[in-house]
Amino acid sequence: MDIRVGQGFDIHRFSDAPIAGRHLILGGVVFDGDRVLIGHSDADVVAHAVADALLGAAGLGDIGQHYPDTDVQWKGANSLMILTDVAHKLRDAGWKIGNVDCSVVCESPVIAPHRDQMQTLLSEAAGAPVSVKGRRAEGLGAIGRSEGIVCFASAVITRP
C-alpha cells in the first residue's frame, strides 16, 4: 500500500471596505456581518488549504495550477466546488483520501461555534473526514492584528 501525506496552506487578507455581494466564507460556512476576505474565488482559506494538501499529497501540483486566479472561470467560485473537483482528481488518479486536519488561525471570527458545520461541509466535499480547529495568533504579526486569516492543512491519502 502506498501512503502519502500532503501539507496545504492558504492566506487571504481582509478587505478594508465592504465588497458588494461578498460574504466571509470559511469551510463553506457563511459568516454574516464579518469583514470579507479578498480573493479571486470566494476566498475560503479553509477549503483552499484542504484542496492544496490533497493535491500535494497526490503529487498533482497545487491549487494555483488547477484553478489560477488569472482564469475568469474561477472568479467568485464556490471553493467547496473546487474541493469536490480536487477529490475527483485524486480518485481518478487512484488515490483514496484518508483524512484531512486543518488549523484556522485568526483573531476573529470565532471558529468553535461553526466547527461542526464546517467539518460536515468540508467532509462532504472531500468525500472523507475533515477536522477543523480554530487557533488564535495571540496578537502577534499580521494575523494577530486581524489583517487576515490563514489555514494550515495536512492530508493523508492511500493507494493499494
DRENSE-637360 format. One record per residue: residue in three letters; y negated, x, z of N, C-alpha, C, O, CB in turn. Coordinates in pm, 1 decimal, m for minus. Atoms other than C-alpha are relative to their C-alpha. Glycine has a CB too. Layout:
N
   zami       n.c2       n.c1       n.c3      ca.c2      ca.c1      ca.c3       c.c2       c.c1       c.c3       o.c2       o.c1       o.c3      cb.c2      cb.c1      cb.c3
    ALA          Y          X          Z          Y          X          Z          Y          X          Z          Y          X          Z          Y          X          Z
...
end
This chain:
160
   zami       n.c2       n.c1       n.c3      ca.c2      ca.c1      ca.c3       c.c2       c.c1       c.c3       o.c2       o.c1       o.c3      cb.c2      cb.c1      cb.c3
    MET      118.5       84.8        0.0        0.0        0.0        0.0     m124.1       88.8        0.0     m131.1      188.9       71.3       m0.2      m96.2      122.6
    ASP      127.6      m69.9        9.2     m347.3      120.2      m89.5     m100.7      m73.2       88.5     m122.1     m193.3       71.8      m50.2        8.0     m148.6
    ILE      100.7       57.7      m89.2     m610.0       60.3      181.3     m130.2       76.5      m19.4     m131.8      199.6      m18.4       46.6        5.0      149.8
    ARG      130.8      m63.4       16.2     m979.1      127.0      128.1     m103.2      m66.2       90.2      m91.7     m182.8      128.0      m45.5       m6.6     m146.7
    VAL      111.7       46.4      m82.6    m1295.4       94.1      333.5     m128.7       24.9      m76.8     m144.3      129.5     m139.7       m2.6       72.0      139.4
    GLY      129.5      m16.4       64.6    m1644.2       41.7      196.8     m112.0      m30.6       96.4      m97.0     m110.6      188.8      m10.7      m89.1     m122.5
    GLN      119.4       24.4      m81.3    m1988.3       51.6      351.5     m108.8      m60.6      m87.4     m129.9      m18.0     m200.9      m50.1      131.3       66.7
    GLY      110.5       62.4       71.4    m2275.5     m169.9      246.0     m125.8        6.5       84.2     m120.8       11.3      207.1       33.2     m145.5      m36.1
    PHE      130.3       m7.7      m65.7    m2643.2     m155.7      327.7      m99.5      m74.9      m86.4      m97.1      m64.6     m209.0      m44.9      148.5       22.6
    ASP      111.2       59.5       73.2    m2941.2     m365.4      232.5     m117.7      m14.8       95.5     m100.8      m31.9      216.2       39.9     m137.8      m61.9
    ILE      123.5       13.1      m76.5    m3300.7     m386.4      347.8     m103.4      m68.6      m87.5     m115.3      m38.2     m206.2      m51.4      138.6       49.2
    HIS      110.8       65.8       69.1    m3589.5     m612.9      249.8     m115.5      m10.9       97.8      m95.5      m27.5      218.1       41.3     m141.1      m54.8
    ARG      118.0       12.1      m84.5    m3943.3     m626.3      379.1      m50.6     m143.6       m3.2      m28.2     m218.6      m98.1     m110.6       97.7      m45.5
    PHE       60.5      132.0       m8.9    m4123.4     m936.5      492.9     m124.1       m5.8      m87.8     m194.0       93.9     m105.6      m35.1      m34.5      146.0
    SER      124.2       25.5       72.0    m4397.9    m1085.5      278.9     m109.9      m24.0      102.6      m86.9      m85.8      206.5       14.3     m122.0      m97.4
    ASP      113.7       22.9      m89.6    m4740.4    m1083.2      441.1      m54.7     m141.4      m13.1     m126.1     m188.8       75.3     m110.6      100.7      m28.4
    ALA       49.8      135.5       25.2    m4812.0    m1427.6      293.2      116.9      m88.9      m42.8      216.0      m39.4      m96.4     m112.2        0.6     m109.1
    PRO     m106.1       90.5       46.9    m4600.3    m1736.1      226.7       16.2        9.3     m151.8      m80.0       34.9     m224.2      m31.1     m145.7       41.0
    ILE      m28.4        2.0      143.3    m4435.0    m1749.6     m114.3       49.9     m140.7      m31.7      150.3     m185.7       23.5      106.2      111.3      m41.5
    ALA      m32.4      139.3       32.0    m4423.0    m2097.9     m266.8      146.7      m15.5      m38.2      199.1       58.9     m121.1      m88.9      m50.7     m113.7
    GLY     m138.3       31.0       32.5    m4073.2    m2242.1     m275.5      102.6       97.3       55.7      221.1       86.3       24.2       14.8       m5.9     m145.5
    ARG      m89.7     m102.2      m52.6    m3923.3    m1949.0      m86.3       22.8      m20.1      149.6      m68.9      m57.4      222.8      m56.7      140.2      m27.0
    HIS      m37.2        8.8     m140.6    m3740.8    m1953.0      248.4       69.9      128.5       40.6      123.4      200.2      m43.9       90.7     m122.9       26.4
    LEU      m79.9     m109.9      m51.2    m3591.5    m1685.7      468.7      145.4      m45.0       m1.5      179.3     m148.9       55.2      m45.6       42.6      144.0
    ILE     m142.6       30.7        7.8    m3217.2    m1682.7      394.1       77.2      121.8       46.7       58.9      232.2       m4.5       42.1      m41.1     m144.8
    LEU      m85.6     m106.6      m52.7    m2967.8    m1475.9      591.4      142.3      m52.9        9.1      167.2     m153.0       76.2      m50.2       49.9      139.8
    GLY     m138.6       44.4       m1.9    m2594.0    m1507.3      535.8       16.7     m140.0      m54.9      107.9     m212.6      m15.3       53.9        6.0      139.5
    GLY       m4.5      132.0       60.9    m2660.9    m1817.1      328.7      m69.6     m108.7       80.0      m81.1     m221.9       32.9      140.2      m38.8      m21.5
    VAL       65.5       97.9      m87.2    m2842.7    m1991.5      616.0     m151.0        6.7      m21.4     m210.1      114.6      m22.0       35.5       25.6      149.7
    VAL      145.3        9.0       16.7    m3200.0    m2110.1      560.5      m64.7       m6.7      138.0      m30.4      m90.9      220.9      m39.6     m124.6      m86.3
    PHE       77.7       m4.6     m124.2    m3436.6    m2021.4      844.8     m138.1      m56.5      m31.6     m227.5       17.6      m72.4       m9.5      147.6       58.3
    ASP      128.2       63.6       29.3    m3720.7    m2270.6      802.3     m107.7       46.1       96.6      m83.4       62.0      216.3       13.3     m151.6        5.6
    GLY      113.8      m35.7      m82.8    m4061.2    m2167.6      928.0      m13.9      147.9       28.5     m115.5      190.0       84.0        8.3      m71.8      126.6
    ASP        9.7     m144.2      m20.4    m3985.6    m1795.1      940.6      m60.6       66.1     m123.3      m56.2       11.7     m233.6      138.7       60.3       31.0
    ARG       53.3      m75.8      113.5    m4156.2    m1534.5      725.2      112.0       28.1      m99.0      228.0       41.7      m60.2      m65.6      132.8       47.3
    VAL     m100.4      m22.7      103.8    m3978.3    m1475.2      395.3       10.2      147.7      m34.8      m83.7      225.0      m15.8      m33.2      m81.2     m125.3
    LEU      m22.4     m136.2       47.3    m3830.2    m1154.7      262.2      m31.6        9.1     m148.2      m14.1      m87.3     m222.7      145.1       44.3       27.0
    ILE       32.6      m24.2      139.8    m3940.9    m1005.4      m67.5      123.2       55.6      m69.4      186.6      148.8      m20.0     m120.5       97.3      m13.9
    GLY     m113.7      m49.2       77.0    m3670.4     m957.9     m328.3        9.5      m72.1     m132.5      m51.9     m176.9     m152.2      129.6      m16.7       78.5
    HIS      m15.6       58.2      133.4    m3567.5    m1031.2     m685.5       82.5     m128.6        6.6       46.9     m229.0      m55.0       66.6      101.2      m95.7
    SER      m80.9      120.1      m18.0    m3294.0    m1276.1     m585.9      m58.2      m76.6      118.3     m180.2      m80.4      134.5      152.1       35.1       23.0
    ASP       51.5       69.2     m118.5    m3319.0    m1483.0     m266.0      m20.7       94.3      118.3      m58.9       50.4      226.8       94.6     m111.4       39.9
    ALA       23.6     m105.7      m99.6    m3338.0    m1152.5      m68.8       87.0      m14.4      124.8       45.9       25.0      234.0     m145.7        0.2       40.7
    ASP      m92.6       16.1     m112.0    m3038.9    m1239.0      152.5       65.0      135.1       29.7      165.5      170.8      m31.9      108.2     m108.5      m31.4
    VAL      m47.9     m135.1      m29.9    m2983.2     m894.1      306.2      144.7        2.2       47.3      216.2       99.9       24.7      m88.0       63.5      104.9
    VAL     m136.5        3.8      m52.9    m2658.7    m1002.5      471.7      100.1      m14.1     m114.8      195.0       63.9     m123.7       16.6     m116.7      101.1
    ALA      m90.0       17.6      114.5    m2488.6    m1131.3      156.0       m0.8      123.7      m88.8      103.4      162.1     m142.0      m40.2     m123.9      m81.9
    HIS        9.3     m120.4       83.5    m2614.7     m824.4      m33.0       79.7      115.3       60.1      150.6      185.6      m12.0     m146.7       41.5      m17.6
    ALA      m73.3     m109.0      m65.3    m2472.4     m580.1      223.1      150.7      m23.2       m8.4      226.8       70.9      m30.9      m43.3       13.4      147.2
    VAL     m142.6       32.3       11.2    m2135.9     m759.9      221.3       49.0       28.9     m141.9      153.2       92.1     m159.7       25.8     m148.7       37.0
    ALA      m37.7      m24.2      139.0    m2123.0     m752.3     m159.7        6.5      149.6      m30.0       98.8      196.0      m97.0      m99.2      m68.4      m94.7
    ASP        4.9     m144.2       24.3    m2218.0     m384.5     m165.0      117.9       72.1       66.6      174.6      164.5        8.4     m132.7       57.7       51.3
    ALA     m114.4      m59.6      m68.9    m1949.0     m294.4       91.3      128.7      m24.2      m78.1      211.7       65.7      m91.5       12.9      m56.8      142.3
    LEU     m120.3       32.9       77.1    m1684.0     m473.0     m115.2        6.9       78.0     m130.6      111.6      132.5     m165.5        4.7     m149.3      m29.0
    LEU        2.9      m75.1      125.9    m1791.2     m314.8     m443.4       30.8      147.5       24.3      106.8      208.7      m50.7     m137.2      m14.9      m68.6
    GLY      m23.2     m140.2      m31.7    m1795.9       29.2     m283.1      144.2       27.4       36.5      201.3      127.6       m6.5      m89.6       43.2      112.5
    ALA     m139.8      m18.8      m40.2    m1452.3      m12.4     m127.7       92.6        2.7     m121.0      188.9       79.2     m124.9       43.4     m111.1       96.2
    ALA      m84.1        9.3      119.6    m1305.4     m102.6     m466.2      m34.6      104.3     m105.5       32.1      112.9     m208.6      m12.0     m137.4      m60.2
    GLY       41.4      m99.1       99.2    m1485.5      180.4     m645.5      m62.1      m63.6     m122.8      m53.0       m9.5     m233.0      117.6       84.5      m41.0
    LEU       58.1       74.1      111.9    m1669.5      m73.3     m861.0     m152.1       14.3       m7.7     m219.8      m71.0      m65.3       36.6     m146.3       11.1
    GLY      143.7      m22.5        7.2    m2018.3       70.1     m818.6      m73.1      m67.6      113.9      m21.5      m78.5      225.2      m54.3      m49.2     m131.8
    ASP       80.4       64.9     m103.4    m2293.4     m107.8     m630.8      m64.6     m125.8      m54.3      m59.1     m154.4     m173.9     m107.0       95.6       53.4
    ILE       57.5      129.4       35.5    m2476.2     m436.6     m631.0     m107.9       12.7     m107.9     m121.3      m75.5     m192.8      m58.3      m66.4      123.7
    GLY      104.6      m20.4       98.9    m2765.2     m294.4     m834.8       52.9       21.1     m141.5      m15.3      m11.9     m238.5      m83.2      117.0       39.4
    GLN      m61.4      m18.2      131.4    m2532.1     m201.5    m1119.9       42.3     m132.5      m61.0       29.0     m152.8     m181.7      119.9       92.6       10.1
    HIS      m52.1      127.6       49.2    m2387.2     m551.1    m1147.8     m105.4     m109.6       m7.0      m97.6     m198.6      m91.7      112.9      m45.6       87.5
    TYR      102.1      105.4       m9.9    m2693.6     m759.7    m1055.6     m137.7       65.4       11.1     m203.8       52.7      114.2       27.0      m93.8      123.0
    PRO      125.0      m77.8       m8.3    m3000.1     m547.0    m1140.8     m124.0      m86.7       19.3     m132.5     m198.9      m30.6      m17.0       83.0     m125.0
    ASP      124.1       74.5      m24.3    m3343.3     m653.0    m1023.6      m93.0        2.1     m120.8     m204.9      m48.9     m114.6      m72.4       57.3      121.0
    THR       75.4        2.2      125.2    m3465.6     m594.9    m1378.2       49.2     m110.5      m93.5       m8.4     m132.4     m200.0       10.0      135.4      m69.8
    ASP      m59.9      104.9       82.3    m3249.7     m879.8    m1513.9      m50.4     m136.1       47.3      m26.9     m175.2      161.7      155.5        6.4        6.0
    VAL       56.9      130.2      m35.9    m3426.2    m1218.0    m1518.7      108.1     m100.7       39.8       78.9     m197.9      109.6      m81.6      m55.2     m116.4
    GLN     m110.2       89.3      m35.2    m3084.7    m1386.2    m1486.7       16.8      m10.2      151.7       58.8     m113.8      203.3      130.4       48.8      m64.1
    TRP      m22.0       m3.8     m145.3    m3079.3    m1283.9    m1118.6     m125.5      m32.5       80.2     m121.6      m28.8      203.1       51.0      136.2       40.5
    LYS      123.4       32.8      m71.4    m3439.8    m1381.1    m1033.5       20.4     m128.9       80.0       53.0     m233.8       24.3     m119.5      m14.8      m99.2
    GLY      m15.3      115.0      m87.8    m3424.0    m1614.8     m734.8      144.3      m43.8       21.8      168.2     m150.4       78.4      m77.1     m113.5      m54.6
    ALA     m141.6       38.1       m9.1    m3041.5    m1615.9     m748.0       45.6      m19.7      144.0       m0.9       48.4      235.4       86.5      105.4      m66.5
    ASN      m64.3       24.5     m127.8    m2840.3    m1753.6     m457.9       98.1      115.2       23.8      192.9      133.2      m52.7       72.7     m140.5        2.7
    SER      m82.1     m119.0      m24.8    m2682.9    m1442.6     m304.4      143.2      m33.0       39.7      230.9       52.3       26.0      m63.1       83.7      107.6
    LEU     m138.9       37.9      m25.0    m2374.2    m1634.7     m190.7       76.7      m10.8     m132.2      196.7       16.4     m136.6        6.7     m133.9       77.4
    MET      m63.3        4.2      132.8    m2303.1    m1689.1     m562.9       31.4      142.3      m47.2      135.5      166.8     m108.2      m92.2      m72.4     m103.1
    ILE      m25.2     m140.4       33.2    m2337.4    m1313.8     m614.5      121.9       49.8       77.5      208.4      116.3       20.5     m124.5       87.7       31.5
    LEU     m113.9      m41.8      m81.1    m2094.3    m1253.8     m326.7      129.8      m61.1      m51.8      231.8        7.7      m57.0      m21.7      m38.9      146.3
    THR     m118.8       64.4       57.0    m1847.2    m1504.3     m473.3       43.4       71.8     m126.7      162.6       93.8     m147.9      m27.5     m148.7      m29.9
    ASP      m30.3      m71.6      123.8    m1868.9    m1324.2     m808.0       59.6      137.7       30.0      153.6      180.7      m37.0     m126.8       14.6      m85.9
    VAL      m54.1     m130.8      m40.5    m1809.3     m987.2     m637.8      144.7      m15.2       46.5      230.4       65.2        9.9      m86.6       63.0      113.1
    ALA     m137.1       22.6      m47.9    m1499.9    m1128.2     m462.6       95.0      m22.0     m117.4      208.6       25.3     m115.5        4.9     m121.2       95.8
    HIS      m82.7       20.0      120.3    m1368.9    m1242.4     m802.8       24.4      131.9      m72.3      135.0      156.8     m120.3      m67.1     m100.5      m95.6
    LYS      m15.7     m131.4       64.7    m1430.3     m895.2     m947.9      107.7       81.9       71.5      190.0      146.8        7.0     m134.9       77.5       m0.6
    LEU     m100.5      m74.6      m75.7    m1223.2     m742.0     m667.9      139.1      m55.2      m24.3      232.9       20.9      m47.8      m31.9       m3.4      149.0
    ARG     m131.3       60.5       21.9     m938.7     m988.2     m708.6       49.8       28.1     m141.8      168.1       55.3     m162.0       m5.9     m151.8       25.1
    ASP      m37.3      m31.0      137.9     m942.5     m935.6    m1087.0       47.8      143.8      m14.7      128.6      174.3     m102.4     m117.5      m25.0      m93.1
    ALA      m40.2     m141.1        2.1     m904.7     m562.1    m1017.6      123.9       25.0       86.7      166.6      139.3      102.7     m115.7       88.5       47.8
    GLY     m123.3      m12.8      m76.5     m600.0     m631.6     m798.5      m16.9       23.8      149.1       80.0       56.3      217.7       78.6      109.1      m55.5
    TRP       25.0      m24.2     m141.7     m764.5     m599.5     m456.2        4.9     m129.3       79.3      m26.2     m236.6       27.7     m135.0       68.0       19.4
    LYS        4.6      110.6      m95.5     m724.6     m828.0     m155.0      m99.9       40.1      108.2      m92.2      149.8      163.7      143.6      m31.8       61.3
    ILE       99.8      m28.1     m103.1    m1017.1     m849.0       85.2       63.2      m27.6      135.8      113.4     m136.9      161.9     m129.6      m86.1      m20.6
    GLY      m51.4       16.7     m136.0     m906.0     m791.3      443.3     m102.9      m66.5       87.8      m80.9     m177.1      137.3       40.6      134.3       59.7
    ASN      110.8       56.3      m77.1    m1231.9     m847.8      628.1     m125.8       82.6      m23.7     m121.0      193.7      m76.6       34.4       m4.8      151.3
    VAL      128.7      m68.9        5.9    m1598.3     m753.7      639.0      m69.9      m24.8      133.5      m67.5     m136.3      185.8      m88.0      m50.0     m122.2
    ASP       74.5        9.9     m125.0    m1804.5     m684.6      951.9     m143.9       42.3      m26.7     m168.2      144.2      m91.4       64.7       87.9      112.2
    CYS      142.5      m26.3       25.7    m2186.3     m694.5      949.4      m79.4       12.9      129.3      m50.5      m53.3      228.9      m59.8     m111.3      m85.8
    SER      101.4       m7.7     m105.2    m2466.8     m587.9     1179.9     m134.9      m24.6      m65.3     m178.1       52.4     m151.1        3.2      139.0       74.5
    VAL      132.0       34.8       50.1    m2800.1     m755.1     1105.3     m100.5       50.4      102.3      m94.5       13.3      219.5      m14.7     m155.1      m24.7
    VAL       95.8      m60.2      m92.2    m3088.8     m559.9     1255.3     m138.7      m56.2      m29.8     m193.9      m37.1     m138.2        0.8      155.8      m11.7
    CYS      133.7       57.2       14.2    m3416.9     m744.7     1312.8      m51.6      m39.2      138.1       26.5      m62.1      230.5        1.3     m123.2      m96.0
    GLU       60.4       48.3     m123.8    m3658.2     m839.3     1587.3       m3.1     m152.3        0.1       11.3     m215.2      104.9     m142.4       57.2       17.7
    SER       m5.9      145.0       14.9    m3674.3    m1195.0     1455.6       38.0      m29.3     m144.5        4.5       48.6     m233.7     m136.8      m68.2       38.6
    PRO      m38.0      104.9      m93.3    m3530.0    m1438.3     1380.0      120.1       41.4       85.2      184.1      143.5       59.9       31.4     m128.4      m75.7
    VAL     m117.4      m22.3      m83.9    m3264.1    m1455.3     1649.4      122.2      m46.7      m78.7      126.2     m159.7     m127.3      m12.1      m75.8      138.0
    ILE     m118.8       27.6       81.5    m2924.4    m1442.5     1477.1      102.2      m87.9       72.3      164.4     m173.8        9.7       65.6      130.4      m41.1
    ALA     m108.9       64.9      m75.5    m2695.4    m1575.4     1754.3       13.3     m150.7      m22.5      125.6     m197.5      m41.3      m20.3       24.6      145.7
    PRO      m17.7      144.6       18.1    m2772.6    m1949.3     1714.5       54.2      m39.2     m137.9      101.0     m151.4     m156.7     m131.3      m69.5       22.7
    HIS      m41.3       28.5      138.2    m2683.6    m1925.6     1343.5      125.4       76.8      m41.8      173.9       62.2     m154.0     m113.3       33.2      m95.3
    ARG     m112.3      m89.4       31.6    m2394.4    m1677.8     1361.4      121.4      m75.2      m56.4      176.1      m35.5     m159.3       41.5       77.0      125.0
    ASP     m119.3       71.8       45.7    m2112.2    m1930.7     1324.4      m17.0      m53.3     m141.6       73.8      m41.2     m223.8       31.9     m114.9       94.7
    GLN       25.7       52.7      134.0    m2270.1    m2095.3     1019.9       m4.3      113.6     m102.8       48.9       99.7     m212.9     m132.6      m79.5       m2.3
    MET        4.8     m115.3       90.6    m2342.0    m1754.7      862.2      141.3       50.4      m29.1      176.2       77.3     m144.1      m86.0      113.7       60.7
    GLN     m137.1      m49.6       17.3    m1983.4    m1642.4      920.6       80.8      m94.0      m88.3      157.9      m49.0     m173.1       69.0       16.6      136.2
    THR      m72.1       98.0       82.2    m1847.7    m1964.2      769.7      m39.4       11.9     m146.7       47.2       19.9     m233.8      m27.1     m142.5       50.1
    LEU       48.0       m6.4      138.8    m2065.0    m1944.8      456.5       40.1      130.8      m68.6       84.4      130.1     m183.4     m152.1      m15.6       m3.8
    LEU      m36.7     m129.9       57.9    m2003.9    m1572.6      400.7      150.7       10.2      m21.5      195.2       62.7     m123.6      m47.7      114.4       90.6
    SER     m146.1       m4.6       12.1    m1628.5    m1607.4      462.1       47.4      m85.9     m116.6      138.6      m47.1     m189.5       66.5      m46.8      130.5
    GLU      m34.9       86.1      114.3    m1607.8    m1895.7      213.6      m32.4       69.9     m131.7       47.4       65.9     m225.3      m75.3     m135.1        8.3
    ALA       40.4      m68.3      123.5    m1796.3    m1694.1      m49.4       89.6      119.5      m30.0      124.0      143.5     m145.7     m145.5       45.8        9.9
    ALA      m83.3     m119.4       19.2    m1585.2    m1380.2        4.5      148.7      m35.2      m10.9      226.9       41.7      m66.7      m21.6       98.3      115.5
    GLY     m141.0       36.4       m2.1    m1257.4    m1566.4       48.3       78.5       80.1      102.1      199.4       98.8       87.9       60.2       19.0     m136.5
    ALA      m60.8      m81.8     m105.5    m1186.6    m1357.3      358.4      m92.7       m2.7      120.7     m209.7      m38.6      107.5       25.5      147.8      m48.6
    PRO       84.4        3.9     m119.6    m1313.2    m1326.3      717.3     m119.8       96.0       m7.5     m106.1      213.4      m41.8       83.5       33.0      122.0
    VAL      121.8      m80.3      m11.2    m1670.2    m1203.5      753.8      m59.5      m27.6      137.5      m88.3     m142.4      171.5     m103.3      m33.1     m115.5
    SER       61.0       14.3     m132.0    m1808.9    m1139.9     1102.1     m143.0       52.6       m4.3     m175.2      144.9      m79.2       82.7       74.9      107.9
    VAL      142.4      m34.1       m2.1    m2179.1    m1114.5     1182.5      m43.5       23.8      144.3      m10.9      m53.0      234.7      m85.7     m112.8      m65.7
    LYS       59.0      m30.0     m130.5    m2355.8     m952.5     1475.8     m150.1       19.8      m18.9     m193.5       84.5     m114.1       65.9      127.1       64.8
    GLY      143.5      m22.3        1.1    m2727.3     m966.1     1546.3      m33.7      115.8       92.4       17.2      123.5      204.1      m76.1     m127.3       42.0
    ARG       42.8     m116.6      m78.0    m2888.7     m644.7     1670.6     m151.9        8.4       m5.8     m213.5      m39.3     m101.1       65.6      132.1      m53.7
    ARG      144.6      m24.7       m0.1    m3245.2     m551.2     1766.3      m24.9      148.7      m13.3       58.9      230.1       25.4      m66.7      m55.1      129.0
    ALA       39.8     m140.4       12.0    m3424.2     m226.9     1686.7      m81.1       44.7      121.1     m129.8      157.7      125.5      m81.0       21.7     m128.3
    GLU       68.8      m31.3     m125.5    m3588.6     m239.8     2031.7     m140.7       54.8      m21.8     m186.1      143.2       50.9       81.1       99.9       79.5
    GLY      138.1      m38.8       25.1    m3935.9     m199.9     1883.3      m17.5      132.7      m71.9     m130.4      177.3      m92.0      m72.2        5.7      127.4
    LEU        8.2     m131.3       64.2    m3851.7      128.0     1708.0       m6.6      m10.7     m151.6       67.5      m88.8     m211.3      118.9       85.1       40.0
    GLY        7.8       m9.7      145.0    m3953.1      203.7     1349.1      m48.0     m127.0      m67.2      m93.6     m220.9       m1.9      132.5       36.6      m54.6
    ALA       49.0      112.8       79.1    m4038.8      m37.0     1068.5       71.8     m129.8       35.3        9.3     m235.7       41.1       16.5       29.1     m148.2
    ILE      m73.9      121.1      m34.7    m3762.7     m280.4     1162.1      m42.1      m47.4      138.5      m56.9     m167.6      160.6      153.0       24.9       m5.1
    GLY       45.6       34.3     m134.3    m3869.5     m271.2     1526.8     m140.2      m58.7        2.7     m175.1     m134.5       93.2        4.6      121.3       87.3
    ARG      134.7       56.8       11.5    m4225.1     m351.0     1417.7        2.3     m130.5      m80.1     m103.1     m183.1     m116.0      m95.6      101.3      m66.3
    SER      m17.6      126.8       73.1    m4086.8     m660.1     1236.7      m55.7        5.6     m141.8     m111.3      m92.4     m191.3      m67.0     m113.4       75.8
    GLU       45.1      m12.8      138.0    m4172.2     m526.0      891.9      107.0      m45.1      m99.0       77.7      m65.4     m216.8      m40.0      143.6      m28.8
    GLY     m107.7       42.4       87.4    m3834.2     m629.0      752.3      128.7      m20.0       76.6      131.1      m20.1      199.6       20.6      100.4     m110.1
    ILE     m133.6       20.2      m56.2    m3464.7     m686.2      809.2       96.7       90.6      m75.1       86.1      107.9     m196.5       44.4     m150.5       m9.4
    VAL     m102.5      m85.3       59.6    m3171.6     m452.9      748.1      137.3      m52.6       41.2      153.0     m110.9      148.5      m18.3      149.2       43.7
    CYS     m137.6       37.4      m32.9    m2798.1     m521.6      736.1       94.0      111.9      m43.6       82.2      165.9     m153.6       39.3     m134.6      m67.9
    PHE     m106.6      m95.7       27.8    m2504.2     m280.7      753.2      130.9      m77.7       m3.0      152.1     m165.9       80.3        4.1      115.8      107.0
    ALA     m127.7       69.9        8.9    m2157.7     m396.9      646.5      111.5       99.0      m28.2       91.9      197.5      m99.5       m4.4     m108.5     m109.1
    SER     m120.7      m78.7       25.5    m1808.4     m246.0      649.2      109.1      m95.4      m45.8      130.8     m200.6       14.3       44.7       80.2      127.4
    ALA     m103.9       84.9       57.7    m1526.9     m388.0      438.1      131.6       74.6       m7.5      134.5      195.2      m32.2      m40.8      m48.9     m138.9
    VAL     m135.2      m52.8       18.5    m1151.0     m332.8      433.4       65.4      m82.5     m111.5       64.3     m205.6     m109.2       84.6       m6.1      134.9
    ILE      m72.9       65.6      108.0     m955.8     m409.1      116.4      134.9       65.9      m16.9      152.3      182.2       19.6      m79.5        4.8     m131.7
    THR     m134.2      m55.6       20.0     m591.0     m360.1       24.7       49.6      m35.9     m139.8        4.7     m131.7     m202.8       99.0      m52.7      108.4
    ARG      m69.0       28.0      126.4     m376.4     m341.1     m287.1      143.4       46.8       16.4      168.1      159.9       58.2      m70.2       71.0     m123.0
    PRO     m140.9      m39.2      m16.3        3.8     m343.2     m287.7       38.9      120.4      m85.5      153.8      164.2      m81.9       90.1     m116.8      m34.5
end
